[in-house]
Amino acid sequence: MPSRTPDAVAGPAWVPPAGIPPLSSRMMRATWRGLPAKRHEAGWEPGLLVPAADGSPLITDHYFPRAQGDFPTLLVRSPYGRGLPWSPEYGLLFAEQGFHVILQSCRGTGGSGGRFDLWRNEAADGRATVLRTWYQDHAPRGSGGWAAALADPAVGAALQHMHAEPATAWTVERLSRRAGLSRAAFSRRFTELVGRPPMTYLSWWRMTTAGRILRSDADAPLQTVAERVGYRSEFAFNRAFKREFGISPGAYRRQGAGSQNRRPTPRPGVGRE
């Protein structure tokens, strides 16, 4: 997909595609009252193919402000198509306010490849869209913070490996080989861009992943959860989870039972820009 923003270092400014949002969305938007004033004209790129975590093509529409600048990105994924009401409510309105909106059909729906399996693939496919396709191709060069970490070839590759395979016995040496850097150079670059050393970040990511499993699969034994995030010992997993979030996995599961609102809160400094 072409660049969505001007190159922060060099190169021509991005030229918005010619497409305009669908007529049905524009007509619906015209009938609404009390909306915020439009800040930008909105553009539209329909039918983009973005690879899912397993490579299945996901049909994606891109709404964007017709203006130069670095704009935040909103990812919206749905198994119910990309037309009404998603197109005007998210695509058109947010693009008018200065957002790139990535409106995507979940796998097995809306023309996307693969097989739809409720809740099984959403987190991985969303990360694949953001990490592998959007930020890697569209983060402005020379920018700092999280977007720069994802756009950096070495650090972005390491983050992909950690996110996709948290149970793998990653080490700094193993990650640095994958990144094609020396151990010292990789650690220095990763820490500078992400804000935490590689193994510290990996521990946080494993615990965050464990928290999602505990929320979504109330029947999974703690030993199974531990193994899925790289811990052979349930005792070590319990200790790491409590150290990271200040609550044991069992207590977190009990407190979160029947509620979708409670979740572990990362300590300050994780992935800050």
C-alpha positions in Angstrom: 0.0 0.0 0.0 1.3 3.5 -0.7 2.6 5.8 2.0 -0.1 7.6 3.9 1.9 10.6 5.1 4.7 12.7 3.8 8.2 11.3 4.3 9.6 13.0 7.4 13.1 13.0 6.0 13.0 13.2 2.3 10.8 12.4 -0.7 7.7 13.7 -2.3 4.6 14.4 -0.3 1.9 11.8 -0.3 -0.7 12.4 -3.1 -4.1 11.3 -1.8 -5.9 8.8 -4.1 -8.9 10.0 -6.0 -11.6 7.9 -4.4 -14.3 9.6 -2.3 -16.4 7.8 0.4 -19.4 5.8 -0.9 -22.6 7.8 -1.7 -24.6 5.9 0.9 -22.2 7.0 3.6 -22.2 10.6 2.4 -26.0 10.7 2.3 -26.3 9.3 5.8 -23.8 11.7 7.1 -25.7 14.6 5.5 -28.9 13.6 7.5 -27.2 13.6 10.9 -27.4 16.7 13.1 -25.2 18.0 15.9 -22.0 16.6 14.4 -18.6 18.3 15.0 -17.6 20.7 12.2 -15.7 19.0 9.4 -12.0 19.7 9.5 -10.9 17.9 6.4 -12.4 16.5 3.2 -12.4 12.7 3.4 -10.9 10.3 0.9 -11.4 6.5 0.4 -9.4 3.6 -0.8 -11.6 0.5 -0.9 -10.7 -3.2 -1.3 -7.1 -3.2 -0.1 -5.6 -6.6 0.7 -3.8 -6.9 4.0 -2.3 -10.2 5.2 -3.7 -11.7 8.4 -1.4 -13.3 11.0 -1.5 -16.6 8.9 -1.3 -14.8 5.6 -5.0 -14.9 4.7 -6.0 -11.8 2.7 -8.2 -9.4 4.7 -10.3 -7.0 2.7 -9.6 -3.5 4.1 -11.0 0.0 3.3 -8.9 3.0 4.1 -10.5 6.4 4.9 -8.2 9.4 5.3 -8.2 13.2 5.5 -7.3 14.9 2.3 -4.4 16.9 3.8 -0.7 16.6 4.4 0.5 15.8 7.9 1.0 13.0 10.4 -2.5 11.8 11.5 -3.3 9.1 14.1 -4.7 5.8 12.9 -7.9 4.1 14.0 -8.3 0.3 13.3 -11.9 -0.9 13.2 -12.5 -4.7 12.5 -15.9 -6.2 12.0 -17.5 -9.5 10.8 -20.5 -7.6 9.6 -19.1 -5.9 6.5 -17.6 -2.5 5.8 -20.7 -0.7 4.7 -23.4 0.9 6.8 -23.2 1.8 9.6 -19.4 1.4 9.9 -18.6 3.4 6.9 -20.2 6.7 8.0 -19.9 6.3 11.7 -16.2 5.4 11.8 -14.7 5.8 8.3 -16.2 9.1 7.1 -16.6 11.0 10.4 -13.2 10.2 11.8 -11.4 10.9 8.6 -13.1 14.3 8.5 -11.7 14.9 12.0 -8.1 14.0 11.0 -7.7 10.2 11.4 -6.6 7.5 9.1 -9.3 4.8 9.5 -8.5 1.2 8.7 -11.9 -0.5 8.3 -11.3 -4.3 7.9 -13.5 -7.4 7.5 -12.5 -10.2 9.8 -11.2 -13.4 8.2 -13.9 -15.4 6.6 -16.3 -12.4 6.3 -16.9 -9.6 3.9 -14.8 -11.2 1.2 -11.7 -11.8 3.5 -9.9 -15.1 3.2 -9.6 -17.7 5.9 -12.3 -19.1 8.2 -14.2 -17.0 10.8 -13.7 -18.3 14.3 -15.3 -16.0 16.9 -12.6 -14.4 19.1 -9.8 -16.8 18.1 -7.9 -14.7 15.6 -8.9 -11.1 16.3 -6.0 -10.0 18.4 -3.4 -11.7 16.2 -4.9 -10.3 13.0 -5.2 -6.8 14.4 -1.5 -6.9 15.4 -0.6 -8.2 12.0 -2.4 -5.3 10.3 -0.8 -2.7 12.5 2.7 -4.1 12.9 3.4 -5.8 9.6 1.5 -3.6 7.2 0.5 -0.2 8.5 3.2 1.1 10.8 6.0 -0.6 9.1 5.0 1.0 5.8 3.6 4.3 7.0 5.4 5.5 10.2 7.3 8.7 9.2 11.0 8.1 9.1 12.9 9.9 11.7 10.0 10.0 14.1 10.4 8.8 17.6 8.3 6.7 20.0 6.3 3.6 19.4 5.7 4.2 15.7 9.5 4.5 15.2 10.1 1.2 17.0 7.6 -0.6 14.8 9.0 1.0 11.7 12.6 0.1 12.5 13.5 -3.1 10.6 15.5 -4.7 13.4 13.3 -3.7 16.4 10.1 -4.1 14.5 11.1 -7.6 13.5 11.9 -8.5 17.1 8.6 -7.1 18.3 6.8 -9.2 15.7 8.5 -12.4 16.9 7.7 -11.6 20.6 4.1 -10.8 19.9 3.5 -13.8 17.6 5.4 -16.3 19.7 5.4 -15.3 23.4 6.0 -18.9 24.5 9.3 -19.2 22.6 12.4 -19.2 24.7 13.6 -15.9 23.4 17.0 -14.5 24.4 18.7 -11.2 23.5 21.2 -13.2 21.5 18.5 -15.1 19.6 16.5 -11.9 18.8 19.6 -10.0 17.8 20.5 -12.8 15.3 17.0 -12.6 13.8 17.4 -8.8 13.6 20.9 -9.1 12.0 22.6 -7.0 14.7 25.2 -7.6 17.4 23.8 -8.3 20.8 24.9 -5.0 22.2 23.7 -3.0 19.2 20.3 -4.7 19.2 19.8 -4.1 23.0 20.8 -0.5 22.7 18.5 0.2 19.7 15.6 -1.7 21.2 15.8 0.0 24.6 16.2 3.4 23.0 13.1 3.0 20.8 10.8 0.9 23.0 11.8 2.4 26.4 12.5 -0.9 28.0 15.2 -3.6 27.5 14.2 -6.5 25.3 13.7 -9.1 28.1 11.9 -6.6 30.3 9.5 -5.9 27.5 9.1 -9.6 26.7 8.1 -10.3 30.3 5.5 -7.5 30.2 4.1 -8.8 26.9 3.9 -12.3 28.2 1.9 -11.2 31.3 -0.3 -9.0 29.2 -1.0 -12.0 26.9 -1.7 -14.1 30.0 -4.2 -11.6 31.2 -6.1 -11.8 27.9 -6.2 -15.6 28.1 -7.4 -15.5 31.7 -10.2 -13.1 30.6 -11.3 -15.1 27.5 -10.9 -18.7 28.7 -12.1 -19.0 32.3 -11.6 -22.8 32.2 -8.0 -22.9 31.2 -5.8 -24.3 34.0 -3.2 -21.9 35.2 -0.5 -24.4 34.2 -1.8 -24.3 30.6 -1.9 -20.5 30.6 1.7 -20.4 32.0 2.9 -22.7 29.2 1.2 -20.6 26.5 3.3 -17.6 27.5 6.6 -19.4 28.0 6.6 -20.6 31.6 7.1 -24.3 32.5 6.4 -23.7 36.1 3.1 -22.4 37.4 4.9 -21.1 40.5 7.2 -19.0 38.3 4.3 -17.8 36.2 2.4 -16.7 39.3 5.4 -14.8 40.7 6.0 -13.0 37.4 2.4 -12.1 36.9 2.1 -10.7 40.5 5.4 -8.8 40.1 4.2 -7.2 36.9 0.6 -6.3 37.8 0.4 -6.5 41.6 -2.2 -9.3 41.6 -2.0 -13.1 41.2 -3.4 -14.7 38.1 -6.0 -16.6 40.2 -7.1 -13.5 42.0 -7.3 -11.5 38.7 -9.4 -14.2 37.2 -11.8 -14.2 40.2 -12.1 -10.5 40.3 -12.7 -10.3 36.5 -15.3 -13.0 36.5 -18.4 -11.7 34.8 -16.8 -8.3 34.1 -15.2 -7.1 30.9 -13.9 -3.9 32.5 -11.1 -5.0 34.8 -7.7 -5.7 33.3 -4.1 -5.6 34.4 -2.7 -2.1 34.3 0.9 -2.0 33.0 3.4 -0.1 35.1 4.4 3.3 33.8 7.0 3.4 31.1 5.8 0.6 28.9 5.9 1.6 25.2 5.8 5.3 26.0 6.3 7.8 23.2 
